[in-house]
Every structure is written in structure tokens, then in C-alpha cells.
Amino acid sequence: MSRNEIIVSTEEMERQQTFAEMVRALPHRPKSYHVVTYGCQMNAHDSEKIAGMLESMGMASAPQREEADFVIFNTCCVRENAERRALGNVTWLKEVRKQKPELLIAVCGCMIQEPGMADRILKQYKFIDLAFGTANLHKLPEMMYELLNGGNRVVRVEEKDVIPEGLPVRRLRHDAAYVTIMYGCDNFCSYCIVPYVRGRERSRDPEEIIREAEGLLESGVKEIMLLGQNVNSYGKGLPGDVSFAKLLKRLDDTGIPRIRFMTSHPKDLCDELIDVMASGKHILPQFHLPVQSGNDEILRLMNRHYTRGQYLDRVRKLREAIPGIGLSTDIIVGFPGETEAQFEDTMSLVDEVRYDSAFTFIYSARTGTRAAEMPGRIPEEEATERIKRLIDLQESLQQDTMKRFVGTEEEILVEGLSRRSEQAVSGKGKHGISISVAGSEKDIGTILKCRVTGLKNNTLMGVREA
Ligand code: SF4
């Protein structure tokens, strides 16, 4: 356990529940809320916890931010444009308040943990009523009470690396749920701000995770997505023989029909995990394995701790053990100093691996990271031209890789009506790829067996099987 790490005590959580009841009793408290979420699944799950806490304070969800008495922005600072977008939207709400003076505005999440941001909010964004960092999330009831009872704006940023347990959660879906297994990251990839704003790695107690999963299964959840910045290093610092592979095996034994996880770091992807996946009954055959670059020198500058060869070896091992596995990745284009030849190495790696999907990004400098100080910034037009070439390549290959599913049997967890037709539904198959089949609203949340019959505009089409 790191020096700064604390597990939030049961007493503290009870104290927060008391504050929630006190807020509920205030006659002038907001009656409705709206959460605006930016960024990754970790943030999406934090927003579910924020919603759960606000409902415990007696507020109801408003579908549109303009309709809510309390609007909270859960921000991301991984890329500069996400940050700019969040601040732009917060400022826009200032105008809404001219018509609705009782409107309360809050900002939370990674952006607030950035050095200097709390001061900036205090001085430059005076219309923000409440701002707090990721380590303060579980204290939302207390902060709301202070805001509503004292009438002064509240800004809190703690440096502690907390593990909050037992927060109320308002899940977005009833059939699928996020389960955070660890927080923070120790990897310090040179371009990434996450370790600075989310703190050092800390893992939840495996017993708490199993208990949560069993509770979800009992409540009818069919799929869980295990979350962490680097799930492969789960367990570091915990007593006993704990690892991600062992946790996954125990979760597989609970009988939850579908288990997914993200994100993984290639350097920590061990054979034990691959073996557990291969022998598991409910662990879905899909893997998100961010490569970031196909060039060894760029990988070194990124502080990724693997080479192109080692990455390709992991892909080979995964495919040998789990034939047909769905593979996805993240790639950064235009890292400082990236030459045309080094970018071509990324193109050739994508050509070699044949991913089912790739999330591609232009490098975004983040103050405080090592890469932000590196020379050789790639001009925007050049980076844009490279990313277009990469996207074109990925799209052309994707058509081909997806064809391997045509004629196979799949199972989808129906997420909703298809965007193309009201007589069809869609959901992700076991390999993480969306499949569309004939159906109606009553199928939402069920697992359907189907046979893939074709491919239309990068979507797999299927027919239902008994
Ligand atoms: S592994 Fe690297 S990219 Fe991922 S969160 Fe940690 S530092 Fe950031």
C-alpha cells in the first residue's frame, strides 16, 4: 500500500450518508440533476456514482441539462480538446443561469486534479459553485451540504489516493455493469497525465470485488466490464497471492454470463492471464491491447517498456491460445520527433496485426508530462495527414478482418434498437463487435443467439437462432 493510500472507512461512508439525509431535508435543495461526462469508462462509472449519491440526496435525473437545477461536469484531461470542450460547455451554462438564477454548476474529475486548475477555477470561473477532484468524489454529500447550507462556493482537491467502497450507484444499464477493480497508474508513459491526476496504482480487495459481482449477478446483470487504467497489474501491494489472472478466474466461477475488461498494458500481459482466458467459460474472447506505436525508438521515448517484437509476440500468443479473438488497440500519431519512417512502422504493424478496431489519436501535449518537454513537435497538418492515412488503412483492413465472422454463430447482449431500422436490434457479440438482428424493444437486455450472415458498412448482420 502506498504512503498516501487510504481505504475510505465504513464510518466515513456512514457520515456521508448522514450528510445526504441532511441535504434531502433542506427545503431549498436542487430537485433535479444532470451529469455531463467526458472521457473514458472510468469516468462514465464515476458519473454513475455521482448520480447515485445525488439521488440519495433526493434529486431526480433530468434528461437535458437545461432542465436541471444542478448540472455537474465530470471532466477528462487526457487530451487538450476534451478539456477545452468541457470548459466551453461550462461557460455556456453561465448564460443559462441568467434565465435561471437558482441553477447550480459543478465541475469534477481529472481536470480539477491538474496542478493549478483549482486556483484557476477560483479566480477565472467564479460562476462555478462546486469543484472537486477525483479523491473527493465520495464526499459529495458533505460538499453539497456545505454549499447549500453556507451559501459559499466550495472547491476541494485532495492529494490522497483513496479507495471508496459502498457508494450508491445509479447504473445506466440494468443488464451490464462497470466494476472498478483498481484505481490510478504507476506507468508514467511519457505522454500521459493519468498518473498525475488519478494517483498511484491501488487495487480493491478481491473479496469486495467478488461480493459486488455476485450482487450484480443476483440483480440480473448479464455482463460486467472490469475497469482499471492497467488491469494487468491488479493486486500489486495487496497481501497474499493476488493477481489479475486469479481474480478473473474467481469471477469466471461466479457464473456471470459475460466478463470483459479494460485497459491492459502489453508489458504486463502474462501467460497466466492468457491461459485463464482460454480456459474460462464466461470471459469473452476479446482484448484491448494499446500499442501506441509500431516503432521501437518511439516506444522507448513513450516509456512503454516493450518493443514492437515483444508486442507482436503477445498478439501471437493470444491468437494461438484463443483462436479468432477480437483485438482492438489505441494508437498515437505525431509523437514528438516521429519521422515519416517511424510512422510507416506503425502502418506496417497495423497491416500485420489486423485489428478489429483501432482508436487513433493525434498526440496532445499535456503540461507536466515528460513528452511535453521533448523537441520535434510535429506540425498539425502533418499529423492530420498521417492520421488520415492510418484511419484509411484500418478501415480497409477492418472490412476484411470482420468477414471471418460471416457464417459463424455468435451471441449478442442486446443494447438497443438498431440505428438503421426500428425492426432490428443490435448488441456486441462475444468478440466485441456489434451485430444487428431482427428484433424489437422487448429484446433489450437479453442475450440472443444468432448466425452472422453478412457485413454491411462495417456492421455485422445476423439472423436469430433458436
Ligand atoms: S499505462 Fe500509460 S497510458 Fe495508460 S494510464 Fe498509465 S501512464 Fe497513462
Residues whose N, C-alpha, C, O or C-beta is under 5 A from the ligand:
A	BS01	SF4	C185 N187 F188 C189 C192 V194 Q229 N230
